[in-house]
Amino acid sequence: MLKVTENGITITLNGKPSNDILFWLTLMLVVLAIGVALAMIFLPMKVAIACLVLLVVVSFVFNGYKQRITEQKSVILISHGTLNVQQGLIAHHDGIKQQHIMLLADDTVTQRDSSLIVYGANQKPKCRVSGFDHDKEIEVMAKILQGHTMNKRHANIKMQNH
């Protein structure tokens, strides 16, 4: 849903919140470590050592995956909540969590695959916004971010699904 405000627009995103798979993998690793500790107490030494080796291998794979996730988190992903968009500023509100993304003069805004992507001066993605109801919302948001203003005659925007 798109609303025109005094100094920009407000968009309500209807995407799904991102599932934090890192939490579930960490929980699985803790359960595996407890299982290995129990195996070392109750099972024969060769089986216990094999379980310990399995834990080390799983920990190594988990650490590599965690490193990749951490590198990818440099891109801000927004798919739900409310956006207050003004020239050069995206304010994202999701319950009690709030974040502000400032766009610099060198940043570029593009539309791709029903989402809006903000690229930094180094041409690396800075922010990706998805969860829009209509492609028109993406177009309006991009224009506001790039400095276009909305006149009073544009204040009544109606969008319909066909």
N, C-alpha and C positions, 0 to 999 in steps of 0.2 A: 504494500500500500504506500502511496506517495502523497505527501502533504506539502504544500508550499508554505513556508514560514516567512517572517520579516526579512531574514538575512540569508536564506538558502532554502533547503528542502529537508524533509524528514522522510526516511524510507524504512519500512518495517520488512525485514528479511524473514523468509519462511523456510530456510534450509534447516537441515538437521545439524545439531551440535556435533563437533568432531569427537569421536570416541577415542579416549586416551588409552591406546593399546599398550603403551609403556607401563602403565600401572598394572595391568593384568599380567604382563610378562614378568614384572618384578615379583608379583605375588606368587606366580608359578615357580620362580627361581627360589624363593624363600621356602615354599613347600617342599621342593626338591632337596634343598639343603637339610631340612629337618628329616626327610626320609633317608638321606645318606647318613646322617648322624645316628638314626635308629638302626640302619643297616650295619654300621660299624660296631654297634653294641651287640646285636643279636645274631648276625650272620657270620659265616666263616670268613677268615681273613682275605682270601682270594676274591670272594664276591664283594666284600666291603671295599677293597682296593679298586675293583672294577667300577663300583658305584661312585667312588670318589673321583676316578678319572672321568666318568660321565659328567659329574658335576662341574669339573674344571672345563671340559669341552663346551658344555652348555653355557657356562659363565663367559667363556671367550666369545662365543657366537652372540650372546646377549649384549656384551660390551660393544662389539662392532655395530650391531643394530642400533644401540643407544647413541653411538657416535653419529651415525647417519641421520637419525631423527633430530639430534641437537643441531646439526648443520642445516637441516631443512627448516628448523624453527626460526631462522633468520627472516623468512617470509611470513608476514602476518596473514593468517587465513581467517576470514570472517564469512560466516554463512547463516547466522541467525542473530536475532536481537534487533535493535533500532539504530539507525545511522542518522546523525545530524550532519548534513553536508553543506559546507560553505566554500567560498573560493579558497583553495589551498589547504583545506582542513576537513578531515573526516573524524567525527566523534562517534565512537561505537559504544553503545550501552547494552549490556546483557545482564539483566538483573542487577546485582550489586557491583559487577565488574564493569569498569569503564576504561577505555583507552582512546588516546588522541593520536592521530597520524597527521603530521604536518607534511605538506608537499612543498618541495623546493622548486625554484624556477627551472632547474634542469630536469625535473621529473617529467615523465610522459605517462599519459593515461590512454589505455587501449581496451577495446572490447573484444573478448574471445570466448567462444563456447559458453554463452549465457553467463558470463562473468566479466567483471571489470578488473583489470590488472594495472597496478601502478609500478612503473619501472623507475629506478633511481638513475642518477647521472652516469653510473657505470653500466647501465643497461641490464642490471640484475633485478629480478622482481623484488619489490619492496612490500607489496600488499596485494592480496587477491580477495575480491569480494564476490560472493555468489549467493544464491538463495532468493533471487529476484522473482517477482510474480510475472513480470513482462519485460521484454527487451527494451521497451520505451523507457523504463525506469533507469536502465543502464545508460542509455543515451543522455537522458536529462542529468543524471549524476555526473557523467563525464563532462558535459558542457558547463555545469556549475563549477566543478573543480578547475576547469581551464579558464575560468574568469567570466563566463557569460552570465548575464543577469536576466532575471525573469521579470517581464513587464506584467502589469496588472491584468492585461488581457490573457496572459498565459496562466493565471492563477487557478483557473478551473480546468483541471486535467482529468479527463475521464478515460478509463481504459476498460476494455471489455474483452473477454475471451471469445474467440470465434471457433 
